[in-house]
Amino acid sequence: MVKVERSMPAPESLAIEEKKKNGKYNLPDVVDRLRSDFNNKCYLCETKGLQDPEVEHLLPHCNRKYLERVFDWDNLFWSCKHCNDVKNQEEYSNGIIDCCKNDPEELLLFLYKDNDIAIIPKDEENRLAVITSKLLNEIYNLKNTGIRIAACEVRKDGVAMQMNQLYKAITKYRKNPNSKLNSRMLKVLLNTESEYAAFKRSYIRENKDLYPDVYGLIDEE
Ligand SMILES: [Zn+2]
């Protein structure tokens, strides 16, 4: 989960559909804008190029009981089906970190080691950080159904692949730090638009003593 810049104003169809009985919140203008704003990544698991994208409501509308939440542009997020399903639990219904308003990387650590994934709140007293870390840990580690085991494996493999690419790019960069191509490659891998970016960026930040040179490349244009 990384910070996302939501574009404004809201897609036009939302205000029009809101006035209709059973209006739609997922017309093409909304879908196109979400896919673009969220860099074609699920805002929760950071999987890119979703085959089964969904328009997720950060605060659930509970079968349109909270009608204002249905069409509120600030409440619509780009999500995969797996994450949408996992999030659909009472304990997450009062909200999680809004990655368009707060930077999740300032609140959470995204750890990957030996094929284990853990998301840890930096401040145990921060309720939103704690509840969001619980949700994200479930998203990568739930094993309560066969489909979820498979979905978690795909995401873990994806994180592993990105981490391997990062290690390789660091080795190349260190062999030849003056190569524009090598530094460019690292910047692309560390950009928030890249897949599973939170894990790669967290790794470099947590090991900043080992990688002071690479640390300097995070968020460098
Ligand atoms: Zn997801």
Residues whose N, C-alpha, C, O or C-beta is under 5 A from the ligand:
A	BS01	ZN	C42 L44 C45 E46 C80 C83
